[in-house]
């Protein structure tokens, strides 16, 4: 049955993957704030931090009347945004969406993150500077999940891991932190990688994520928590690095692989001798990488529900390696002109 779906965060990475899929099956309304979405899709400018989403009474009432479900993907994701800004949008904004859903008597599909399970781990990593720390972001997403569970509103909590790009083309609307690391390695600009070879690097392709969300919408699933992750098949950091090096060689590049080290070695040896003397911009890049890789410190895999949701399959190491290759090809083509071009 064709429904009217309200989507927040439509201009984000996950949102842009969802727009064409949802619009092909249902009537789609995208709530936008600063960035419009593609032409041909109904859009409504709003602000999730304001009462009634910043809409006048007539438009808000009309929205309540029209919608059959809400997919809530809008969130502040920049780690350095600060705790208050994170709470304003990620937690209080979620409350506004729940208020709307309750008035409309419709379910909410909330895009959280699998890394809420590693908040304590990220907080415990020594030497992470606050401006780069993921802790405020993870706390805000965990708090939003708690608000949803306490509301009693029909809701589905979705927990994707790192979103890498389309599994076939590698295309992505906006590069994520992992892309920065991939690019730095393949261009030979990363002498140090603050991860150990056994650490699991869990990512999910955006088309796989979009299909899972689309299925849950289509089947009318209104309750539950779903892990949209690689799970036990997640590539190790060592395998990711080896894949990048092989890909670089296929382009005629020989790269000195970065040295892989854990947090203790970074803070005991590398930080006082090497990192603290870096130029400001390079030091910030290092701190961002060090903070992000805190999320991969453990080899303990996430659970996954891919393969249990109709239309999805259980991730395999081969599938994930192929998706990583696609991401690398897209990254090189986008930044350097073509997939076999010179990387500098």
Buried (B, 14 or more C-beta within 10 A) or exposed (E): EEBBBBBBBBBBBBBBBBBEBBBEBBBBBBBBBEEEBEEEBEBBBBBBBEEBBBBEEEBBEEBBEEBBBBBBBBBBBEBBBBEEBBBBBBBBBBBBBBBBBBBBEBBBBBBBBBBBBBBEBBBEBEBBEEEBBBBBBBBBBBBBBEBBEEBEBBBBBBBBBBBBBBBEBBBBBEBBBBBBBBBBBBBBEBEBBBBBBEBBBBBBBBBBBBBBBBBBBBEEBBEEBBBBBBBBBBBBBBBBBBBBBEBBEEBEBEBEBBEBBBBEBBBBEBBEEEBEEEEEEEBBBBBBBBBBBBBBBEEEBBEBBBEEBEEBEBBEBEBBBBBBBBBBBBBBBBBBEEBEEEBE
